Amino acid sequence: MADAISRRGRPATLRRVVSSGADQDVAILAILAGGAPLALAGSIQINAFTAIVAAETILAAGWPAPPRDNDRLIFAERAYTVQGNPDPRYVGDRIGAWVMQVRG
């Protein structure tokens, strides 16, 4: 799984917004797929995507894994908000990646 992300992933930042102190960032590779528009109100829309991020990079950096609801994914200079708790994808008995829904 990490191999697929290293081949197809693009540079991104995963950010944990901290109310007291500095935000916690980790540089990662991410795959962003989908892009279905969601209507908020009237003609206002946002896009919903599925993001896949490798666990190895996040864990090796000591970032407070796993990603969680309201974390931010900065991808191609756009910020997306993680919706809900990501689903782990296992490789054997270890988490290889997290699959999450993001909006932005």
Solvent accessible surface area in square Angstrom, and as a share of the most:
residue,aa,sasa,rsa
1,M,90,0.40
2,A,39,0.30
3,D,99,0.52
4,A,34,0.26
5,I,4,0.02
6,S,70,0.45
7,R,169,0.62
8,R,151,0.55
9,G,6,0.06
10,R,140,0.51
11,P,105,0.66
12,A,11,0.08
13,T,35,0.20
14,L,0,0.00
15,R,75,0.27
16,R,13,0.05
17,V,77,0.44
18,V,46,0.27
19,S,123,0.79
20,S,94,0.61
21,G,62,0.59
22,A,86,0.67
23,D,64,0.33
24,Q,82,0.36
25,D,73,0.38
26,V,11,0.06
27,A,81,0.63
28,I,9,0.05
29,L,66,0.33
30,A,0,0.00
31,I,17,0.08
32,L,37,0.18
33,A,50,0.39
34,G,76,0.73
35,G,24,0.23
36,A,59,0.46
37,P,80,0.50
38,L,59,0.29
39,A,79,0.61
40,L,106,0.53
41,A,63,0.49
42,G,80,0.77
43,S,109,0.71
44,I,105,0.53
45,Q,111,0.49
46,I,45,0.23
47,N,47,0.24
48,A,22,0.17
49,F,33,0.14
50,T,40,0.23
51,A,0,0.00
52,I,48,0.24
53,V,0,0.00
54,A,11,0.08
55,A,0,0.00
56,E,114,0.51
57,T,59,0.34
58,I,0,0.00
59,L,101,0.50
60,A,90,0.70
61,A,67,0.52
62,G,64,0.61
63,W,16,0.06
64,P,51,0.32
65,A,35,0.27
66,P,73,0.46
67,P,1,0.01
68,R,124,0.45
69,D,65,0.34
70,N,88,0.45
71,D,3,0.01
72,R,76,0.28
73,L,0,0.00
74,I,40,0.20
75,F,27,0.11
76,A,79,0.61
77,E,173,0.78
78,R,117,0.43
79,A,65,0.50
80,Y,10,0.04
81,T,34,0.20
82,V,0,0.00
83,Q,59,0.26
84,G,35,0.34
85,N,120,0.61
86,P,15,0.09
87,D,76,0.39
88,P,53,0.33
89,R,100,0.36
90,Y,129,0.49
91,V,85,0.49
92,G,74,0.72
93,D,130,0.67
94,R,178,0.65
95,I,56,0.29
96,G,13,0.12
97,A,0,0.00
98,W,9,0.03
99,V,22,0.13
100,M,3,0.01
101,Q,91,0.40
102,V,0,0.00
103,R,97,0.35
104,G,26,0.25
